[in-house]
Amino acid sequence: MKISIIAAIGKNNELGFANSLLWHLSDDLKTFKKITMGHCIIMGRKTFESIGKALKGRINIVVTTKNLDISDINTAIDLNYAIELARSAKETEVFIIGGGQIYNYAIDIADKLYLTFVDAEFANADTFFPNINFEEWTLISKEIYGKNENNEFDFDFRIYERKFKI
């Protein structure tokens, strides 16, 4: 099973502030939905709370130590157990969708990165994506999007595959 990370980050690896995204990029949200649809998605509790509901058409796994009795989600005590839940669902690719702590745990075990690079800086950010050693990754594709009525900022969407597993 392939372990993939999908995230949108600012110029300084910013992810969010006060459990919310720092931007609105409609085209990026459509890409996120298209890529993750039909797959398992793994997220931390705070990310789940910021979304506010299970994402339809996907198996939602929330990493938490709290007892969440919510329909349409599975819970896991840690990332390893969440990955095992995805594996037991016969998943071919599982997506780690946030937040900052979960990305930190997952970056060393990820096989693939789906990253949106937002062309802006956010001084108020309080959550960050881990630093990436791009020498360990091969760029597979890149799509450039301009600021428009649907996208608050310019951004590009890149897919990377790990050259070798640590």
N, C-alpha and C positions, 0 to 999 in steps of 0.2 A: 504494500500500500504506500502510495506517495503522500508525504506530509508537506503541505503547502501553506504558506503564509500569504494573506492578502491584506494590504493596508494602504492608506493614503497618508503621506507625510509631507510636512512643510520643509523649507530649505535647511532648517536646523533639526530635522527629525521630529518636529512637533506632530503630535497626534490629536491633542484635545485640551480643553480647559473645563473644569467643573463638570466632568463626566459628559461633555458634549463635544461634537466636532467643531472645528474652527472655521469651516467653510461650507458652502453649498455648491456641489458640482453634480448636476443632474446626470450628465453623460457618464460620469464615473459611477454613480449609483446604479445606472442601467448595466454597466459593464460588470459590476460586482454581482448583481442579480443573475445575469446571464452565465457567469463563470461558476457560481456556487450552486445554482439550481440543480436539484436532484442529488446533491452530495451532503455529507455530514459537515456541519460547521461547529467549531469549538470556540467558546468565548468565556471570558471571566464573568463573574456576577455583575460587576459594575457596568460592563459593556451590555450585558443582557438588560439591566435596569435602564440604561440610556436608550436602548431600542424600544423597550416597553412591552414586547410581545415576542412570541416565537415567530421566526421567519418561515413563511409557508413554502412548501415544496422542498424542504430540506430537513434533515434530522438535526435538531438543535441540541447541543450538549453544553451545559453550563458548568464550569469548574467553580466549585464553592464548598465551603465547610458548613454553610447554613442549610437548613432544611427548607427547600423550596418545593411547595406542593402546587405546582402549576402544570396544567395539561399542556401537551405538545412539546415539553422539554424533558431531557434526561439530565441528571446531575452526576458529577464525578468529583471525588474528593481531591484529585490532582490531575495534572496534564497527562501523566502516564496512563491512568485509568480511563481518561476521556479518549485517548488514542486507542486503547484496547476495546472500548465500546464501539468506536468506528470500525475497527478491524472485525469485530464480531458481526457487524452489520454487512459484511462482505463489501466494504467500501474500497474503491480503487484509488481514490484521492480524497483526503480529508483537508478541510480548510480551517486554519487558525485565523480568527477574525478580530482578535483583540481581547483585552486592552494591553496596556503597556507591560504589566507584569507577565501576562501570558506570552506576549511576544518575546520577552527576555528569556523565559524558560524554553521557548520553542526554536529560537534562532539557530542554535547549534545542532538541532536534529532535523531541521527543514531540508527538503529536497528541492523545493521550488519556491520562488518569490514572485508574487504578482504585486507590483508596487506602483502606486500613483504618486508622482512627484509634483507637488503643488508649488508653483512659482511665486512663493510669498513667504514672509517671515512673520512669526506670531510671538511677540514679546510676552504675552500673557499666558502662554501655554504652561500647563502643569503636568502633562503626560507626554512621554517621548518614546519613539521607536529606538531600539538598540542600534548602536553603530554597526555598520556592515563592512566586512573586509571584502571588497569587490574582487580581489584577486582569487577568491574561492568560488566565484560565480561567473557563469557565461551568459551574456546578454542574448536572449533568443528573439525578442521582438520589441519594437518601440512604436507607439502611436502618439502623435502630438495633437493636442486639443487647444483651441484658443478661447480666450474669455469671450463670452457672448451672453445672450439673455438667459441661457440655461446654466452657465458656468461662471461663477463669481471671479475665478482666476484662470490664467493660463495653466495648463498642466500637461504632463505626459505620462503615459501608462506603459510600463516596461515589465517584461517577463524574463526572469533569470532562472537558470538551472545550476545546481551545485556541481562544481567540477569533480569534487571528491568528498566523500563522507568522512567526517572527523571521527 
